[in-house]
């Protein structure tokens, strides 16, 4: 699996809006500064698969973030539909277990669709995790679920950037790590509990970051995206200089 990316291939902008018109306005404002867009539950529930078709048809890549978590057959059927839509990346919950993950991966094999397993949501802290009956630290659960997902053949995982270093140390470099909950220094954290900056995420070993409101709500979204791309580029260059072993996954 290639983990060589330019800065604008690492940035995923979240279209967390309720209409196709609002999404198209953001995409138009961003122009060529962004190539990958996240379509999550809010927009997909409001507009359905047509918004995905429109984005793909315009040459954009879609990260479909619906976090599938169901019996293996149902998830496999949903993945096959996503393949037909031309989606580039798709999320499933790692906690769905090996059989579900294997079914999702198998359903994607006829395409270039990359299955990403969500480990622990970035809104969850240790107290939240423990209250669900999972003891121990968040990072331990993230590594446990990531290991199951990678063993099942998933292309990568979704985690907080705070767990990326541990994931790389335990599981290696040859898989994607997507970090939501990324905010530039000084930005509002919103409902995210485990937040880092774009530079911190890339330096830790993330391959992609997801950014929403700091870009989409900016007065000049394209300028905000370019600034984050520059943060990514600078962090990746520094990572290459300081860590020759990681250099192949830094760009």
C-alpha positions in Angstrom: 0.0 0.0 0.0 1.3 3.4 -0.9 1.5 5.9 1.9 3.1 8.7 -0.2 0.9 11.7 -0.3 1.2 15.4 -1.2 -0.2 17.8 1.4 -3.4 18.4 -0.4 -4.0 14.6 -0.7 -3.8 14.4 3.1 -6.5 17.0 3.9 -10.1 15.8 4.0 -12.7 18.6 4.4 -15.8 17.6 6.3 -19.1 18.7 4.6 -21.1 18.7 7.8 -24.0 20.6 6.4 -27.6 19.8 5.8 -28.1 20.5 2.1 -26.5 19.8 -1.3 -26.6 23.6 -1.9 -24.6 24.3 1.2 -22.1 21.5 0.3 -21.7 22.7 -3.2 -21.1 26.3 -2.0 -18.2 25.0 0.2 -16.7 22.9 -2.6 -16.9 25.8 -5.0 -15.2 28.2 -2.5 -12.4 25.7 -2.0 -11.7 25.1 -5.6 -8.4 23.3 -6.3 -7.1 23.6 -2.7 -9.0 20.5 -1.6 -9.5 17.2 -3.3 -11.1 14.9 -0.7 -14.4 15.6 1.0 -16.1 13.8 3.9 -19.8 13.1 3.5 -21.1 12.0 6.9 -24.4 11.1 8.4 -25.8 14.6 8.5 -25.4 15.4 4.8 -26.1 11.8 3.6 -29.3 11.6 5.6 -30.5 15.0 4.2 -29.5 14.4 0.5 -28.8 10.7 0.0 -26.4 9.2 -2.5 -27.0 11.9 -5.1 -24.6 14.3 -3.3 -21.9 11.6 -3.5 -22.5 11.0 -7.2 -22.2 14.8 -7.8 -19.0 15.1 -5.9 -17.4 12.1 -7.6 -18.7 13.3 -11.0 -17.0 16.6 -10.5 -13.6 14.9 -10.0 -13.5 15.0 -6.2 -12.8 12.0 -3.9 -15.4 11.1 -1.3 -14.7 9.8 2.2 -18.0 8.3 3.1 -18.1 8.4 6.9 -21.3 6.5 7.8 -19.5 4.2 10.3 -21.2 0.9 9.3 -21.8 -1.4 12.2 -24.2 -4.3 11.6 -24.2 -8.0 10.8 -21.6 -9.0 8.2 -24.1 -9.5 5.3 -25.7 -6.1 5.7 -22.4 -4.3 5.9 -21.1 -6.1 2.8 -24.2 -5.1 0.9 -23.7 -1.5 1.9 -20.1 -1.6 0.9 -21.0 -2.9 -2.5 -23.4 0.0 -3.0 -20.6 2.4 -2.0 -18.4 0.8 -4.6 -21.1 1.6 -7.2 -21.1 5.2 -6.1 -17.4 5.6 -6.7 -16.5 6.3 -3.1 -12.7 6.4 -2.4 -12.8 5.8 1.4 -15.4 4.4 3.7 -15.7 3.8 7.5 -16.9 0.8 9.5 -16.7 0.3 13.2 -13.8 -1.9 14.3 -15.9 -3.0 17.2 -18.2 -4.8 14.7 -15.7 -7.7 14.9 -13.6 -9.7 12.6 -16.4 -11.3 10.6 -18.0 -8.0 9.8 -14.6 -6.4 8.9 -13.7 -9.3 6.7 -17.0 -9.1 4.9 -16.6 -5.3 4.3 -13.0 -5.8 2.9 -14.1 -8.7 0.7 -17.0 -6.6 -0.8 -14.6 -3.8 -1.6 -12.0 -6.0 -3.5 -13.5 -5.4 -6.9 -12.6 -1.7 -6.6 -10.0 0.7 -5.2 -12.3 1.6 -2.2 -10.3 1.7 1.0 -12.0 0.4 4.1 -11.1 2.3 7.3 -12.0 1.0 10.7 -13.1 3.5 13.4 -11.4 2.6 16.7 -12.5 4.9 19.5 -14.5 8.1 18.7 -12.6 11.3 19.3 -15.4 12.6 21.5 -14.8 9.7 24.0 -12.4 10.0 26.9 -11.3 7.4 29.3 -14.2 7.9 31.7 -16.7 7.5 28.8 -14.9 4.4 27.6 -14.8 2.8 31.1 -18.5 3.6 31.6 -19.3 1.4 28.6 -17.7 -1.6 30.3 -14.3 -1.3 28.6 -11.6 -1.0 31.3 -8.2 0.6 30.9 -6.8 3.5 28.8 -8.3 4.7 25.5 -5.0 4.0 23.8 -5.1 0.3 24.7 -8.5 -0.1 23.2 -7.5 1.8 20.1 -4.5 -0.5 19.5 -6.7 -3.6 20.2 -9.3 -2.6 17.7 -6.8 -1.4 15.1 -5.0 -4.8 15.3 -8.2 -6.6 14.6 -9.0 -4.3 11.7 -5.7 -4.6 10.0 -5.6 -8.4 10.5 -9.0 -8.4 8.7 -7.5 -6.5 5.7 -8.7 -3.0 6.3 -6.6 -0.3 4.6 -6.3 1.7 7.8 -8.0 3.1 10.9 -9.6 6.2 12.2 -8.3 7.4 15.6 -7.4 10.5 17.5 -4.0 11.8 16.7 -3.1 11.3 20.3 -3.0 7.5 19.7 -1.1 7.6 16.4 2.5 7.3 17.8 1.5 4.2 19.8 -0.3 2.8 16.7 2.9 3.2 14.6 5.1 1.8 17.3 2.9 -1.3 17.8 1.6 -2.0 14.3 4.0 -0.4 11.9 3.8 2.1 9.1 2.1 0.3 6.2 -1.5 1.4 6.8 -3.5 4.6 6.7 -4.4 6.5 9.8 -7.1 9.2 9.5 -7.4 11.7 12.3 -10.7 13.6 12.8 -10.9 16.2 15.6 -8.0 18.2 14.2 -7.9 21.9 15.0 -5.3 24.6 14.3 -3.7 26.1 17.4 -6.2 28.4 19.1 -9.3 27.1 17.4 -12.5 26.1 19.2 -12.5 22.3 20.0 -16.2 22.0 19.6 -17.4 18.5 20.8 -14.0 16.8 20.4 -12.4 15.5 23.5 -9.0 14.4 22.1 -7.7 17.2 19.8 -4.4 18.1 18.2 -3.1 20.5 15.6 -2.5 19.4 11.9 1.2 19.5 12.4 1.0 17.4 15.6 -1.1 14.8 13.7 1.3 14.5 10.8 4.4 14.4 12.9 2.9 11.6 15.0 2.4 9.6 11.8 -1.1 10.3 10.5 -1.6 9.9 6.8 -4.8 12.1 6.6 -6.6 14.6 8.7 -10.2 15.6 8.7 -11.0 19.3 9.2 -14.5 20.8 9.2 -15.6 24.1 10.7 -12.1 25.8 10.9 -12.2 25.7 7.1 -15.9 25.6 6.1 -16.9 28.4 8.6 -13.9 30.6 7.7 -14.4 33.9 6.0 -12.1 32.7 3.2 -12.3 28.9 3.2 -9.7 28.5 0.4 -7.2 30.5 2.4 -7.9 28.5 5.5 -7.4 25.3 3.5 -4.2 26.5 2.0 -2.9 27.5 5.5 -3.6 24.0 6.8 -2.0 22.4 3.7 1.1 24.5 4.5 1.1 23.2 8.1 0.9 19.7 6.8 3.7 20.2 4.3 6.0 21.8 6.9 5.3 19.0 9.4 5.9 16.3 6.8 9.1 17.9 5.6 10.3 18.1 9.2 9.3 14.5 9.9 11.3 13.4 6.8 14.4 15.2 8.0 14.3 14.0 11.5 13.2 10.4 10.9 14.8 8.8 7.8 13.0 5.5 8.5 9.6 7.2 8.3 10.6 9.3 5.3 8.7 7.1 2.8 5.4 7.8 4.6 6.0 11.5 5.2 5.0 13.0 1.8 
